[in-house]
């Protein structure tokens, strides 16, 4: 079985979905410490032809809390303002009307815990794209928070009886192929290849939120992008 483990991010970039699509089970790493000014609650979209950062406001977020303890500030003002920004930026995009309900469904969530909202959001997008990978939060299953770093990842792999673990390319300095091989687990790192598509008539801005990809591309085109990577 192929397995991947990743912290939860809201509307992440397409490489995140390449990783989900590449495995049989995707573990949302939600019982580790929250990272201030990370990408868990923010990403970039296209505004007036340039990349623009959006941030989902959280309540008392702190690196002293676990990700699955962090709550969203469901103030309607920011939701309405952000929806207006999205509409102004993408209303003329070819798939705006198809994608708007996915965004509205996420913003209409009654959940407080942000990681739970992210899981729902990822599942919505995966359903739209036809990705059938099972998505599970680490906090609900493995009970191994006493372990750290590589040892914890290995333990999750062993509990799942995974024989192939795939990690983002940034983990090459964190995980050792020989250590995984000793447990009969193949370790690879996924490296996203260049992906480009029309963004109105602007100069292309790469690596934006999946929202940008969804707005400008058909499901068929996005599925072809999901395979544009190499395993190292």
Secondary structure, DSSP 8 states (H G I E B T S, - for coil): -EEEEE---TT-BHHHHHHHHHSSEEEE--SSB--TTSSTTEEEEEETTEEEEEE--EES--TTSBGGG-EE---HHHHHHHHHHHHHHHTTSTTHHHHHHHHHHHHT----BHHHHHHHHHHHHHHHHT---EEEEGGGT---TTS-HHHHHHHHHHHTT-SEEEEEGGGGGT--HHHHHHTT-EEEEEEE-------TTS----S-BHHHHHHHS-HHHHHHHHT-EEE-
